Amino acid sequence: MIKSLFFVLRLAIAWALVVGLAVAIWDELPLLGRVEWPIAIAAMLTMALVVTGAISHLGRVRLIAGGIDSAALSNRQRRHIEIPLEAGEAFDLLDAAIRELPRIEQVESARDSLQIRAKVRRPDLYGELPLGRWNPLAWFGERRNQILATVTPGRDTGSVTLLCEPENPTWSDLLLVDNATNYENAEAITRAVSRRIAAHRRGEKAEAAQTATEKELTVAKLSLLHAQVEPHFLYNTLASAQLLTRSDPERADAMLGHLIQYLRRSLPRTDDEQSTLGAELERAIAYLEILKIRMGARLKVEVDVPEALRATPLPPMMLQTLVENAIKHGLEPRTAGGTVWIRARRDGDCVAVTVADDGDGFNAKTTGTGIGLKNVRERLRLVHGSNAALAVVANFPAGVAATITVPAPAGMHDAAPATAEDSAHE
């Protein structure tokens, strides 16, 4: 109550001085100065309009702010807003929030200096002012407000300084009120920024949830691959071992030893556990040794993987998928069989692992569904992003060469760089 009374008295005293000056000037005018009633009526009417205008301002401030204090009563509002985004993103968010204000005009955005200036036309809250242009509260300025917003860059944040004020000089605040329109503008921009930050966070959470779901789905598929050893391979291997126990017990024992090694390396891992090139190579070699016993001279295997590269992290089952593709789609359909090469080379900051064969190559009769290679690409994308890749090309003079490229682990000693000949096999 005291603040409200003080505010009305301050405004009335300022206008009383203006009215007193006007009366003094009127008294000095020739002839007109003798007629006192016009200036007396004008003075009383002016003071009445000023007091009613001040009371109206108080009422609207109390309605919008929920209370009255010196900050809310001021025609000029200042806000400090912390936006948890990089300065450029914070600027874009603030610019969009200001542009959506009603009655916004002349928005000037300077992205390099991170400043925004704008004009806002005041609403006619209670219709036209009494007496229109003759109302004293409309004598000293335009019926517009202005906005100045500046973004100060921080460490992954943008600090916003927001100023909302009348489009009039500061001295006019002694005589005029803005009916809380600048307080309303400042609060509206603050709410809009908060809403957009919340929407941005919801989008980030949704994107993270989607990525996590995709990763879980891929891991589930991989776990299924770990647990699911191909039935035909198992049946054929066990049948071959049973047959060999009668004719060649030594080879039967070797086949079962390789099968045990293969199954040991095929046990499921934890969701995020990476395997290594060395571990995956042991699984692949066990698989190929079993096939060499079954296929005999039809299958040859050449492995060239430097010891220094065997610690390279590699998602499980990837090398196995490429080896199985080389056998199923390249060599098994051929009566003469062929050779499978497994090579690894250091190439700058990456390690390239190639599985090649000299089989049927890109033959429509032997081409599979491509699900295995698609799974390999998806796993590489989820684990390494754009830093890993799978390339499948024709081998020379026959067959297919598939190369997985993954980042080399930090601290690994350089190995021989890959050459153009590494992907071509006679």
C-alpha positions in Angstrom: 0.0 0.0 0.0 2.8 2.4 0.9 4.6 1.7 -2.4 1.4 2.3 -4.4 0.8 5.6 -2.6 4.4 6.7 -3.1 4.2 5.8 -6.8 1.0 7.9 -7.3 2.4 10.8 -5.3 5.7 10.8 -7.3 3.8 10.9 -10.6 1.4 13.6 -9.3 4.2 15.8 -8.0 6.0 15.6 -11.3 2.9 16.6 -13.2 2.1 19.3 -10.6 5.5 20.9 -11.5 4.6 20.7 -15.2 1.2 22.1 -14.6 2.6 24.9 -12.3 5.0 25.8 -15.1 2.2 25.9 -17.6 0.1 28.1 -15.3 3.1 30.5 -14.8 3.5 30.8 -18.5 -0.3 31.4 -19.0 -0.3 34.2 -16.4 2.4 36.0 -18.3 0.5 36.0 -21.6 -1.1 39.3 -22.6 -4.9 39.4 -22.3 -5.2 35.6 -21.8 -3.4 35.8 -18.5 -6.4 37.8 -17.1 -8.8 34.8 -17.8 -7.9 32.2 -15.2 -10.7 29.7 -15.4 -9.5 27.9 -18.6 -6.1 27.1 -17.2 -7.6 26.1 -13.9 -10.0 23.6 -15.6 -7.1 22.3 -17.7 -4.9 21.9 -14.6 -7.6 20.0 -12.6 -8.4 17.8 -15.6 -4.8 17.0 -16.2 -4.2 16.0 -12.6 -7.3 13.9 -12.6 -6.2 12.0 -15.7 -2.7 11.5 -14.4 -3.9 10.1 -11.1 -6.5 7.7 -12.8 -3.7 6.6 -15.2 -1.3 5.9 -12.3 -4.1 3.9 -10.5 -4.8 1.9 -13.7 -1.1 1.1 -14.0 -1.0 -0.1 -10.4 -4.0 -2.3 -11.0 -2.5 -3.9 -14.1 0.9 -4.5 -12.5 -0.8 -6.2 -9.5 -2.9 -8.3 -11.9 0.0 -9.5 -14.1 2.8 -9.7 -11.5 0.6 -10.9 -8.6 1.9 -8.1 -6.4 3.5 -4.7 -6.4 7.2 -3.8 -5.9 9.5 -1.2 -7.4 10.9 -3.7 -10.0 7.4 -4.6 -11.3 6.3 -0.9 -11.3 9.2 0.2 -13.4 8.6 1.0 -17.1 12.0 -0.5 -17.9 12.5 -4.2 -17.3 15.7 -6.2 -17.3 16.1 -10.0 -17.3 19.1 -12.3 -17.1 18.5 -15.8 -18.7 20.9 -18.7 -18.8 20.4 -21.0 -21.8 22.1 -24.4 -21.6 23.1 -24.3 -25.3 26.1 -23.1 -27.4 25.9 -19.4 -28.0 24.8 -19.7 -31.6 22.0 -22.1 -30.8 21.0 -19.9 -27.8 20.8 -16.9 -30.2 18.6 -18.8 -32.7 16.3 -19.9 -29.9 16.0 -16.3 -28.5 15.5 -14.8 -31.9 12.6 -17.2 -32.5 11.1 -16.4 -29.1 11.1 -12.7 -29.8 9.7 -13.0 -33.3 6.6 -14.8 -32.0 5.6 -11.9 -29.7 2.3 -10.3 -30.8 2.5 -6.9 -32.5 6.3 -7.3 -33.0 7.8 -4.9 -35.5 11.2 -4.1 -37.0 13.2 -7.1 -35.8 16.9 -6.7 -36.4 19.1 -9.7 -35.8 22.9 -9.5 -35.8 24.1 -13.1 -35.5 27.8 -12.2 -35.5 27.5 -9.8 -32.6 24.7 -11.9 -31.0 22.3 -9.0 -30.6 18.6 -8.6 -31.4 16.7 -5.3 -31.5 13.0 -5.0 -32.1 10.0 -2.7 -31.7 6.7 -3.8 -30.1 3.5 -1.8 -30.6 1.5 -1.4 -27.4 -2.0 -2.8 -27.3 -5.0 -0.6 -26.7 -5.7 -2.2 -23.4 -8.8 -0.3 -22.5 -9.6 1.2 -25.9 -8.5 4.8 -26.8 -7.2 7.0 -24.0 -9.7 9.5 -22.7 -9.4 12.7 -24.7 -7.3 10.9 -27.3 -4.2 13.0 -28.2 -5.1 15.6 -25.6 -4.6 13.2 -22.8 -1.4 14.2 -20.9 -0.2 10.6 -20.7 0.2 10.5 -24.5 2.1 13.8 -24.8 5.7 12.8 -24.4 6.4 9.8 -26.8 5.4 7.1 -29.2 3.0 4.3 -28.1 5.7 1.7 -28.7 8.1 -0.3 -26.7 11.5 -1.6 -27.7 13.6 -4.7 -27.0 17.3 -5.2 -26.8 18.6 -8.8 -26.3 22.3 -9.7 -26.1 23.8 -13.2 -25.8 27.1 -13.6 -24.0 29.0 -16.8 -24.9 30.0 -19.1 -22.1 31.3 -22.7 -21.8 28.7 -24.6 -23.7 26.0 -22.0 -22.6 24.6 -18.7 -23.7 23.9 -16.0 -21.1 21.1 -13.6 -22.2 20.7 -10.0 -21.1 17.2 -8.8 -22.0 16.0 -5.2 -21.9 12.4 -4.2 -22.4 11.6 -0.4 -22.3 9.5 2.3 -23.7 10.5 4.0 -27.0 11.0 7.2 -25.0 13.9 8.9 -23.2 14.5 7.9 -19.6 13.3 11.2 -18.2 9.8 10.5 -19.5 9.4 7.8 -16.8 8.8 10.6 -14.3 5.6 11.6 -16.2 4.4 8.5 -18.1 3.4 4.9 -17.4 3.5 1.9 -19.7 0.6 0.0 -18.1 3.0 -2.9 -17.4 3.4 -3.7 -21.1 7.2 -4.0 -20.8 6.9 -6.3 -17.8 4.5 -8.4 -19.9 6.9 -8.5 -22.8 9.9 -9.5 -20.6 7.8 -12.3 -19.0 6.5 -13.5 -22.3 10.0 -13.8 -23.8 11.3 -15.6 -20.7 8.4 -18.1 -20.9 8.9 -18.7 -24.6 12.6 -19.3 -24.0 11.9 -21.8 -21.2 9.3 -23.6 -23.4 11.7 -23.9 -26.3 14.5 -25.2 -24.0 12.1 -27.8 -22.6 11.2 -28.8 -26.2 14.8 -29.0 -27.1 15.5 -31.3 -24.1 12.6 -33.5 -24.9 13.9 -33.8 -28.5 17.4 -34.8 -27.2 15.9 -37.3 -24.8 13.7 -38.8 -27.6 16.7 -39.0 -29.9 18.8 -40.7 -27.1 16.0 -43.1 -26.4 15.7 -43.9 -30.1 19.5 -44.5 -30.4 19.5 -46.7 -27.2 16.5 -48.7 -28.6 18.4 -49.2 -31.9 21.5 -50.3 -30.1 19.6 -52.7 -27.8 17.9 -54.2 -30.9 21.2 -54.7 -32.6 22.8 -56.1 -29.5 19.8 -58.5 -29.2 20.3 -59.6 -32.8 24.0 -60.1 -32.1 23.3 -62.1 -28.9 21.0 -64.3 -31.0 23.8 -64.8 -33.5 26.1 -65.7 -30.6 23.8 -68.3 -29.2 22.6 -69.6 -32.5 25.3 -71.8 -34.0 24.0 -72.8 -37.4 22.2 -76.2 -37.0 23.4 -77.6 -40.4 27.0 -76.8 -39.5 26.7 -78.5 -36.2 24.9 -81.5 -37.6 27.4 -81.9 -40.5 30.4 -81.5 -38.2 29.2 -84.0 -35.6 28.1 -86.5 -38.4 31.6 -86.1 -40.0 33.3 -86.6 -36.6 31.2 -89.8 -36.0 32.1 -91.1 -39.4 35.8 -90.4 -38.9 35.9 -92.1 -35.5 35.6 -95.4 -37.4 38.0 -94.7 -40.2 40.4 -92.0 -38.9 40.1 -91.4 -35.2 43.0 -88.9 -35.3 41.1 -86.6 -37.7 37.9 -87.1 -35.7 39.7 -86.0 -32.5 41.1 -82.9 -34.3 37.7 -82.0 -35.7 36.1 -82.2 -32.2 38.9 -80.1 -30.8 38.3 -77.4 -33.4 34.5 -77.6 -32.7 35.1 -77.1 -29.0 37.3 -74.0 -29.7 34.7 -72.6 -32.0 31.9 -73.1 -29.5 34.0 -71.6 -26.7 34.6 -68.4 -28.8 30.9 -68.3 -29.7 29.6 -67.9 -26.2 27.5 -64.7 -25.8 29.3 -61.6 -24.3 27.9 -58.8 -22.3 25.9 -56.2 -24.2 28.7 -53.6 -24.6 31.8 -55.8 -24.4 34.1 -55.5 -27.4 36.0 -58.5 -28.7 39.4 -58.3 -30.3 40.8 -59.1 -33.8 42.8 -61.9 -32.2 39.9 -63.6 -30.5 37.7 -63.3 -33.6 40.5 -64.7 -35.7 40.7 -67.8 -33.4 37.0 -68.4 -33.9 37.3 -68.0 -37.6 40.3 -70.3 -37.8 38.6 -73.0 -35.7 35.6 -72.8 -38.1 37.9 -73.1 -41.2 39.9 -76.0 -39.8 36.6 -77.9 -39.3 35.7 -77.2 -42.9 39.2 -78.2 -44.1 38.7 -81.6 -42.6 35.3 -81.9 -44.3 36.2 -80.4 -47.6 39.7 -81.7 -47.8 41.9 -80.4 -50.6 39.0 -78.2 -51.9 39.7 -75.6 -49.2 42.9 -73.7 -48.6 43.3 -71.0 -46.0 45.9 -68.3 -45.8 46.2 -66.0 -42.7 48.3 -62.9 -42.6 47.5 -60.9 -39.4 50.5 -59.3 -37.7 50.7 -60.0 -34.0 50.8 -56.2 -33.2 47.3 -55.8 -34.7 45.6 -58.7 -32.9 44.7 -56.5 -29.9 42.6 -54.2 -32.2 39.0 -53.9 -30.7 36.5 -55.5 -33.0 32.7 -56.1 -32.5 32.0 -59.8 -32.0 30.9 -62.0 -34.9 31.9 -59.6 -37.7 35.0 -61.5 -38.9 33.0 -64.7 -38.7 30.2 -63.3 -40.8 32.6 -62.4 -43.6 34.3 -65.8 -43.5 31.0 -67.7 -43.6 29.9 -65.5 -46.6 33.2 -66.4 -48.4 32.5 -70.2 -47.8 28.8 -70.3 -48.5 28.5 -68.0 -51.5 32.0 -68.3 -52.9 33.7 -71.7 -52.4 31.1 -74.3 -51.5 29.2 -74.0 -54.8 32.4 -74.7 -56.7 33.4 -78.3 -57.3 37.1 -77.3 -57.3 36.7 -75.2 -54.1 39.3 -72.5 -53.6 41.2 -70.3 -51.1 40.1 -68.0 -48.3 42.5 -65.2 -47.3 42.3 -63.3 -44.0 44.6 -60.3 -43.8 45.0 -57.2 -41.5 47.0 -54.1 -42.2 47.5 -50.8 -40.4 46.5 -47.8 -42.5 47.2 -44.5 -40.8 44.8 -44.2 -37.8 42.8 -47.3 -38.9 43.2 -51.0 -39.1 41.8 -52.7 -42.3 40.8 -56.4 -41.9 40.1 -58.2 -45.3 38.4 -61.5 -45.9 38.8 -62.6 -49.6 38.1 -65.6 -51.7 38.6 -66.7 -55.3 35.2 -68.3 -55.6 32.2 -67.6 -57.7 32.1 -63.8 -56.9 29.0 -61.8 -57.4 26.9 -64.6 -58.9 23.1 -64.2 -58.7 22.8 -68.0 -58.1 24.9 -67.8 -54.9 24.0 -64.4 -53.6 22.3 -64.5 -50.2 19.9 -62.1 -48.5 22.5 -59.6 -47.4 21.2 -59.6 -43.8 24.7 -60.5 -42.4 26.5 -57.7 -44.2 23.7 -55.3 -43.2 24.1 -56.3 -39.6 27.9 -55.7 -39.8 27.4 -52.2 -41.2 24.8 -51.3 -38.6 27.0 -52.5 -35.8 30.0 -50.5 -37.1 27.8 -47.4 -37.3 26.5 -47.8 -33.7 30.0 -48.6 -32.2 32.2 -46.3 -34.3 30.0 -43.9 -36.2 31.6 -42.6 -39.4 35.1 -43.8 -38.2 34.4 -47.3 -39.4 33.2 -48.9 -42.7 32.6 -52.1 -44.6 33.6 -52.3 -48.3 32.7 -55.3 -50.5 34.4 -55.4 -53.9 35.1 -57.9 -56.6 38.4 -59.8 -56.1 40.9 -60.4 -58.9 40.8 -62.6 -60.9 37.8 -64.2 -59.2 35.8 -64.0 -56.0 35.0 -61.3 -53.5 37.0 -59.2 -51.0 35.2 -57.7 -48.0 37.2 -55.2 -45.8 36.2 -53.9 -42.4 38.0 -50.7 -41.4 38.0 -49.8 -37.7 40.0 -47.2 -35.7 43.3 -48.3 -34.4 43.6 -48.4 -30.6 45.7 -45.6 -29.0 49.3 -46.6 -28.4 49.4 -49.4 -31.0 52.7 -49.7 -32.8 52.6 -49.0 -36.5 52.4 -52.1 -38.7 53.1 -52.3 -42.4 50.7 -50.0 -44.3 48.1 -51.5 -46.5 48.9 -51.6 -50.2 46.8 -51.9 -53.3 47.9 -55.5 -53.7 46.5 -56.5 -50.3 43.0 -56.7 -51.6 43.8 -58.7 -54.8 44.6 -62.4 -54.6 45.7 -64.8 -57.3 
